[in-house]
Amino acid sequence: AFSRMTSRPTTVTTPQIMMAVNTVTNRRRNRRFAGSGGVSMSSNRISFVIGAAPPARLDKAIARDVPEAAALSRTRLARLLEDGAVQVDGIVATNPKARVAEGAVIDVAVAEAQDSHLEPEDIPLTIVHEDDDLIVVDKPAGMVVHPAPGTPSGTLVNALMFHCGDSLSGVGGMKRPGIVHRIDKDTSGLLVVAKTDTAHQGLAAQFAAHSAERAYRALVYGVPDAGDPRLRGVKGASFEPGNVLKLTTQLARHKTDRQRQAVLFDGGRHAVTRARVLAAYGTPPVLSQVECRLETGRTHQIRVHMAHAGHGLVGDPTYGGRRKLPRGALSEVGEAAVSRFNRQALHAAILGFDHPVSGAALRFEAALPDDFAALLAALEQG
């Protein structure tokens, strides 16, 4: 088992990765359950009492009053209710809309987490942080996060199944890693993955509330600038103090190309990206390294937003990452490096969130991978 966090500040440095955190004592011991009366928990049965002024529906009342330590999500509870695993005052209840009174005794039979159908695979991983509840990895470009029909193996999940082994206590009743966010196959960088139901719920809530910090490094065509009259005419684009480009649109799957996302202003899902120039390359400048920060986290968000602004990512095969640069703007070495770069130049460099169990504020940074670092080094030659 991994050691629990302590109350002292710690800084951990590993090759190419720095983590600065302020850890605190586990808060779970101080939590009180929502339901009144006694609480009983065993390895496969949870008993608790419905508290005052319960919601009108049984499913909502149970979700409110179930002990936090049980680590049962609303989805898991709904499935247990449907399966006849919930009793109210000794009588099996399956109707989620049924009414329940204050003081009712709830018994939930929870089966042991089942083995997943996903195959563990011994694939090397760069582990940035790991404890009993979660794991943070620096994913390499070229690795898919989760198995899919076209990629049944060789994924991050397969690798985590092998690495974590018996330390996975179960997510949604299955012994598997809990994926709460993803990055594209050919994007490198940081992801956090839950090892328990409690961690999965806590992390998912932070990503849904957009409170997690996520910053990416990207190499784009052109140099976003508040003084550019073209950008002032791009719908959804505005500038904030410090020459920060803000892109606010809706995003949805493209109508004809299902592999792409499209910018919309009616329908779709709200998406906000902020981009700040870190460095410019060329004479005159034709490329720039930008830091992109996500307020939301939609599929392909940075890639489609930067392309919409006219500053597509170098190497992006889906959103037009090949452009002819002005002759002589870059050195021969720089031009060759750009032409050879065969993936989107995007790296998830910073990830910050509150630990879902201890409440500690965690923040991680991952250095650029070798191919991206070599590309920038070539551009800096002139």
C-alpha positions as CSV (number, residue, x, y, z in Angstrom):
1,A,0.0,0.0,0.0
2,F,1.1,3.5,-0.6
3,S,1.7,5.8,2.3
4,R,-0.8,8.5,3.2
5,M,0.0,12.1,2.8
6,T,1.4,14.1,5.6
7,S,1.0,17.7,6.7
8,R,4.3,19.1,5.6
9,P,5.0,20.8,2.3
10,T,6.9,18.6,-0.1
11,T,8.7,19.0,-3.4
12,V,9.5,16.0,-5.5
13,T,11.8,16.3,-8.5
14,T,12.3,13.5,-11.1
15,P,14.0,13.6,-14.5
16,Q,12.3,16.2,-16.7
17,I,9.3,16.4,-14.2
18,M,8.8,18.7,-11.2
19,M,5.9,18.5,-8.8
20,A,5.3,21.1,-6.1
21,V,2.5,20.3,-3.7
22,N,1.3,21.3,-0.3
23,T,-0.1,18.2,1.3
24,V,-2.5,18.0,4.2
25,T,-3.8,15.3,6.6
26,N,-6.4,13.0,5.3
27,R,-9.8,14.6,6.0
28,R,-12.0,11.5,5.8
29,R,-11.7,10.9,9.5
30,N,-13.5,14.1,10.2
31,R,-16.4,13.7,7.8
32,R,-19.9,13.0,9.1
33,F,-22.4,11.0,7.2
34,A,-25.5,12.8,5.9
35,G,-28.0,10.3,7.2
36,S,-29.0,10.4,10.9
37,G,-28.8,7.4,13.1
38,G,-26.4,4.4,12.9
39,V,-24.2,3.5,10.0
40,S,-23.0,0.0,9.4
41,M,-20.5,-1.1,6.7
42,S,-19.1,-4.4,5.9
43,S,-17.2,-5.6,2.8
44,N,-20.4,-6.3,1.0
45,R,-23.3,-4.6,2.9
46,I,-24.0,-1.0,3.8
47,S,-26.7,0.0,6.2
48,F,-27.7,3.6,7.0
49,V,-30.8,5.7,8.0
50,I,-32.5,8.3,5.9
51,G,-32.1,11.7,7.4
52,A,-34.5,14.6,7.9
53,A,-36.5,16.1,5.0
54,P,-35.6,13.5,2.4
55,P,-36.0,14.2,-1.3
56,A,-39.2,13.0,-2.9
57,R,-37.6,10.1,-4.8
58,L,-36.0,7.1,-3.3
59,D,-32.9,7.2,-5.6
60,K,-32.2,10.8,-4.7
61,A,-32.7,10.2,-1.0
62,I,-30.3,7.2,-1.1
63,A,-27.7,9.2,-3.1
64,R,-27.9,12.1,-0.5
65,D,-27.6,9.9,2.6
66,V,-25.3,7.1,1.6
67,P,-22.0,7.3,3.6
68,E,-19.2,8.9,1.7
69,A,-16.9,6.2,2.7
70,A,-19.0,3.7,0.7
71,A,-17.7,5.5,-2.4
72,L,-20.9,4.7,-4.4
73,S,-21.7,7.1,-7.3
74,R,-25.2,8.0,-8.3
75,T,-24.9,5.8,-11.4
76,R,-23.7,2.9,-9.3
77,L,-26.5,3.3,-6.8
78,A,-29.1,3.5,-9.6
79,R,-27.8,0.2,-11.0
80,L,-27.9,-1.4,-7.6
81,L,-31.4,-0.2,-7.1
82,E,-32.4,-1.6,-10.5
83,D,-30.8,-5.0,-9.7
84,G,-32.8,-5.4,-6.5
85,A,-29.7,-4.9,-4.2
86,V,-31.4,-2.2,-2.1
87,Q,-33.8,-2.8,0.8
88,V,-36.0,-0.2,2.6
89,D,-36.9,-1.4,6.1
90,G,-36.2,-5.0,5.0
91,I,-38.2,-4.9,1.8
92,V,-36.5,-5.0,-1.6
93,A,-37.1,-1.8,-3.5
94,T,-36.5,-1.3,-7.2
95,N,-38.6,1.7,-8.1
96,P,-36.4,4.8,-8.1
97,K,-39.4,7.1,-8.0
98,A,-40.8,5.6,-4.8
99,R,-41.2,7.8,-1.7
100,V,-39.1,7.2,1.4
101,A,-39.6,8.5,4.9
102,E,-37.2,10.0,7.4
103,G,-35.8,7.2,9.6
104,A,-36.2,4.5,7.0
105,V,-33.4,1.9,7.3
106,I,-31.6,1.4,4.0
107,D,-29.6,-1.8,3.3
108,V,-27.4,-1.9,0.2
109,A,-25.8,-5.2,-0.9
110,V,-22.6,-4.4,-2.8
111,A,-20.9,-7.2,-4.6
112,E,-17.1,-7.4,-4.7
113,A,-15.6,-5.5,-7.6
114,Q,-15.5,-7.8,-10.6
115,D,-12.4,-8.4,-12.7
116,S,-12.4,-6.3,-15.9
117,H,-12.5,-7.8,-19.4
118,L,-9.7,-5.4,-20.3
119,E,-6.3,-7.1,-20.6
120,P,-3.4,-5.9,-18.5
121,E,-0.3,-5.2,-20.6
122,D,3.2,-4.6,-19.5
123,I,3.8,-1.3,-21.2
124,P,6.3,1.2,-19.8
125,L,4.8,4.3,-18.2
126,T,6.2,7.5,-16.9
127,I,4.6,7.8,-13.4
128,V,4.6,11.4,-12.1
129,H,2.7,10.7,-8.9
130,E,0.9,7.7,-7.3
131,D,-1.0,7.1,-4.1
132,D,-3.7,4.8,-2.9
133,D,-6.4,6.8,-4.7
134,L,-5.0,8.0,-7.9
135,I,-2.2,8.0,-10.4
136,V,-0.8,10.8,-12.6
137,V,1.0,9.8,-15.8
138,D,3.0,11.6,-18.5
139,K,1.4,10.0,-21.6
140,P,3.7,9.7,-24.7
141,A,2.4,10.8,-28.1
142,G,1.1,7.8,-30.1
143,M,-0.7,6.1,-27.1
144,V,-4.5,5.9,-27.1
145,V,-6.0,6.5,-23.6
146,H,-8.8,3.9,-23.7
147,P,-9.5,0.7,-25.8
148,A,-11.9,1.2,-28.7
149,P,-13.0,-1.0,-31.6
150,G,-10.1,0.2,-33.7
151,T,-7.6,0.1,-30.8
152,P,-8.4,-2.9,-28.6
153,S,-4.9,-3.0,-26.9
154,G,-1.8,-1.1,-26.3
155,T,-3.6,1.7,-24.6
156,L,-3.0,3.6,-21.4
157,V,-5.8,1.7,-19.7
158,N,-4.2,-1.6,-20.6
159,A,-0.9,-0.4,-19.2
160,L,-2.5,0.9,-16.0
161,M,-4.3,-2.4,-15.5
162,F,-0.9,-4.1,-15.4
163,H,0.9,-1.4,-13.4
164,C,-1.8,-1.0,-10.7
165,G,-2.8,-4.6,-10.4
166,D,-4.5,-5.3,-7.0
167,S,-4.3,-1.7,-5.9
168,L,-7.4,-1.0,-8.1
169,S,-10.2,-1.3,-5.6
170,G,-12.9,-0.9,-8.2
171,V,-14.6,1.9,-10.2
172,G,-18.3,1.4,-10.9
173,G,-18.1,-2.2,-9.6
174,M,-15.3,-3.1,-11.9
175,K,-11.5,-3.4,-11.2
176,R,-10.4,-0.9,-13.7
177,P,-8.8,2.6,-13.8
178,G,-11.2,5.5,-13.7
179,I,-10.7,7.8,-16.6
180,V,-11.9,11.3,-15.9
181,H,-10.3,13.2,-18.8
182,R,-8.5,12.3,-22.0
183,I,-5.9,13.7,-24.4
184,D,-5.7,12.8,-28.0
185,K,-3.5,9.9,-29.2
186,D,-0.9,12.1,-30.7
187,T,-0.9,14.7,-27.9
188,S,1.6,14.1,-25.1
189,G,1.4,15.0,-21.5
190,L,-0.3,14.8,-18.1
191,L,-3.4,12.8,-17.1
192,V,-4.8,11.9,-13.7
193,V,-6.6,8.5,-13.4
194,A,-8.6,7.3,-10.4
195,K,-8.0,4.0,-8.7
196,T,-11.1,4.1,-6.5
197,D,-14.8,5.0,-6.8
198,T,-14.3,7.8,-4.3
199,A,-11.4,9.3,-6.2
200,H,-13.3,8.9,-9.5
201,Q,-16.3,10.8,-8.2
202,G,-14.2,13.6,-6.6
203,L,-12.0,14.1,-9.7
204,A,-15.0,13.9,-12.1
205,A,-16.8,16.6,-10.1
206,Q,-13.8,19.0,-10.4
207,F,-13.4,18.5,-14.1
208,A,-17.2,19.0,-14.6
209,A,-17.0,22.2,-12.6
210,H,-13.9,23.3,-14.6
211,S,-11.9,23.9,-11.4
212,A,-9.0,21.7,-12.5
213,E,-6.0,23.6,-13.9
214,R,-5.0,22.4,-17.4
215,A,-2.3,24.2,-19.5
216,Y,-0.9,23.0,-22.8
217,R,2.1,24.1,-24.8
218,A,1.5,24.3,-28.6
219,L,3.4,25.5,-31.7
220,V,1.1,27.3,-34.1
221,Y,1.3,29.1,-37.4
222,G,1.4,32.9,-37.1
223,V,1.5,35.0,-33.9
224,P,-1.8,35.8,-32.1
225,D,-1.8,39.5,-31.4
226,A,-4.4,41.9,-30.2
227,G,-3.2,44.4,-32.8
228,D,-4.1,42.0,-35.7
229,P,-7.2,43.4,-37.5
230,R,-7.9,40.0,-39.0
231,L,-8.4,38.4,-35.5
232,R,-10.7,41.2,-34.5
233,G,-13.0,40.0,-37.3
234,V,-13.0,36.3,-36.1
235,K,-16.3,35.5,-34.5
236,G,-15.8,34.3,-30.9
237,A,-12.3,35.8,-30.6
238,S,-11.5,38.5,-28.1
239,F,-8.4,39.6,-26.1
240,E,-7.9,39.9,-22.4
241,P,-5.2,42.0,-20.6
242,G,-1.7,40.7,-21.3
243,N,-2.4,39.9,-25.0
244,V,-4.3,36.8,-24.0
245,L,-6.4,35.5,-26.9
246,K,-9.8,34.2,-25.6
247,L,-11.9,31.9,-27.9
248,T,-15.5,31.4,-26.9
249,T,-17.6,29.2,-29.1
250,Q,-19.8,26.1,-29.2
251,L,-18.3,22.8,-30.4
252,A,-20.0,19.8,-31.9
253,R,-19.1,16.9,-34.2
254,H,-18.7,17.9,-37.8
255,K,-21.8,17.2,-40.0
256,T,-20.0,15.3,-42.7
257,D,-16.6,14.3,-41.2
258,R,-17.3,12.4,-38.0
259,Q,-13.7,12.4,-37.0
260,R,-13.6,16.2,-36.7
261,Q,-15.1,18.8,-34.4
262,A,-16.7,22.0,-35.8
263,V,-17.1,25.5,-34.4
264,L,-20.7,26.5,-33.9
265,F,-22.5,29.4,-32.4
266,D,-25.9,27.8,-32.1
267,G,-26.1,24.3,-30.5
268,G,-23.2,22.1,-29.5
269,R,-21.3,22.4,-26.3
270,H,-19.9,25.6,-24.8
271,A,-16.1,25.8,-25.1
272,V,-13.6,28.4,-23.9
273,T,-9.8,28.4,-24.6
274,R,-7.2,31.1,-23.7
275,A,-3.9,31.3,-25.5
276,R,-0.8,33.4,-24.6
277,V,2.3,33.7,-26.8
278,L,5.5,32.5,-25.1
279,A,7.9,32.9,-28.1
280,A,7.9,33.7,-31.8
281,Y,10.1,32.3,-34.5
282,G,11.2,33.6,-37.9
283,T,12.0,36.8,-39.6
284,P,9.3,38.0,-39.9
285,P,7.7,35.9,-37.2
286,V,5.8,33.0,-38.8
287,L,5.4,30.6,-35.9
288,S,4.8,31.0,-32.2
289,Q,4.9,28.8,-29.1
290,V,1.7,29.4,-27.1
291,E,0.4,28.4,-23.7
292,C,-3.2,27.3,-24.1
293,R,-5.4,27.1,-21.0
294,L,-8.7,25.2,-20.9
295,E,-11.7,26.6,-19.2
296,T,-13.7,23.7,-20.6
297,G,-12.4,20.4,-22.0
298,R,-14.1,19.4,-25.2
299,T,-12.8,16.9,-27.8
300,H,-10.0,18.5,-29.9
301,Q,-10.8,21.8,-28.3
302,I,-7.4,23.5,-28.6
303,R,-6.8,22.2,-32.0
304,V,-10.1,23.3,-33.5
305,H,-10.2,26.6,-31.6
306,M,-6.7,27.6,-32.8
307,A,-7.5,26.6,-36.3
308,H,-10.7,28.7,-36.2
309,A,-8.6,31.7,-35.1
310,G,-6.3,31.1,-38.1
311,H,-3.5,29.8,-35.9
312,G,-3.6,26.1,-36.5
313,L,-1.2,23.7,-34.8
314,V,2.0,22.7,-36.7
315,G,1.7,19.1,-37.8
316,D,-2.0,18.7,-37.1
317,P,-3.3,16.3,-39.8
318,T,-7.0,16.9,-39.0
319,Y,-7.2,20.7,-38.8
320,G,-4.8,21.8,-41.5
321,G,-1.4,21.7,-39.9
322,R,0.7,22.0,-43.1
323,R,1.2,25.5,-44.5
324,K,3.7,27.0,-46.9
325,L,5.9,29.4,-45.0
326,P,7.4,32.5,-46.6
327,R,10.7,31.8,-48.2
328,G,13.6,32.6,-46.0
329,A,11.6,33.3,-42.9
330,L,13.1,30.3,-41.1
331,S,16.6,28.8,-41.3
332,E,17.0,25.6,-43.4
333,V,17.3,23.7,-40.2
334,G,14.1,25.2,-38.9
335,E,12.1,24.6,-42.1
336,A,13.3,21.0,-42.2
337,A,12.2,20.4,-38.6
338,V,8.8,21.8,-39.2
339,S,8.2,19.7,-42.4
340,R,9.3,16.5,-40.6
341,F,7.1,17.0,-37.5
342,N,4.3,14.5,-38.1
343,R,1.9,15.0,-35.3
344,Q,0.1,18.0,-33.8
345,A,2.6,20.0,-31.8
346,L,0.6,19.9,-28.5
347,H,1.7,18.9,-25.0
348,A,-0.3,18.8,-21.8
349,A,2.3,20.5,-19.6
350,I,0.5,21.5,-16.4
351,L,-2.2,19.7,-14.4
352,G,-3.6,20.9,-11.1
353,F,-6.5,19.7,-8.9
354,D,-7.4,19.0,-5.3
355,H,-6.8,15.5,-4.1
356,P,-10.3,14.0,-4.0
357,V,-9.7,12.3,-0.6
358,S,-7.2,14.4,1.4
359,G,-8.2,17.8,-0.1
360,A,-4.5,18.6,-0.8
361,A,-3.8,21.0,-3.6
362,L,-1.8,19.2,-6.2
363,R,0.0,20.7,-9.2
364,F,2.2,18.8,-11.7
365,E,4.4,19.9,-14.6
366,A,5.9,17.8,-17.3
367,A,8.7,18.9,-19.6
368,L,8.3,18.8,-23.4
369,P,8.9,15.4,-25.0
370,D,12.1,15.0,-27.0
371,D,10.5,15.5,-30.4
372,F,8.8,18.7,-29.4
373,A,11.9,20.0,-27.6
374,A,14.0,19.2,-30.7
375,L,11.6,21.1,-32.9
376,L,11.8,24.2,-30.8
377,A,15.6,23.9,-30.6
378,A,15.8,23.8,-34.4
379,L,13.6,26.9,-34.7
380,E,15.7,28.8,-32.2
381,Q,18.7,28.4,-34.5
382,G,17.4,31.2,-36.6
